[in-house]
Amino acid sequence: GYQPQADGSYLVNHSGQVVLINPAGHFHGFFKVPQNPEDMALTFRSVYKAWEQR
């Protein structure tokens, strides 16, 4: 979204999502902001381990 500013300009909010792609190159999910590096690493390892067991 955006917010009008007093000087006539606009403040634009951008997302900061990180997309998780599986080893086959397909979308698996995404991480929403705020992103916690430890949680992201845990999720990545979990997805990778599940993929290896296929």
VENGI-V215488 format. One record per backbone hydrogen bond with DSSP energy under -0.5 kcal/mol. NH is the residue of the N-H (numbers start at 1). CO is the residue of the C=O. E is the energy in kcal/mol with one decimal. If there is no record, write none. Layout:
BEGIN
[[NH CO E] [NH CO E]]
END
This chain:
BEGIN
[[3 11 -2.2] [5 9 -3.3] [8 5 -2.0] [11 3 -2.8] [12 10 -0.6] [13 1 -2.4] [14 12 -0.5] [18 31 -1.7] [20 29 -3.5] [21 19 -0.6] [22 26 -3.1] [25 22 -2.7] [28 20 -2.9] [29 20 -1.5] [31 18 -2.9] [32 30 -0.5] [36 34 -0.5] [37 35 -0.6] [40 36 -2.5] [41 37 -2.4] [42 38 -2.1] [43 39 -2.4] [44 40 -2.7] [45 41 -2.7] [46 42 -2.1] [47 43 -2.6] [48 44 -2.8] [49 45 -2.7] [50 46 -2.3] [51 47 -2.2] [52 48 -2.3] [53 49 -1.4] [54 51 -1.3]]
END
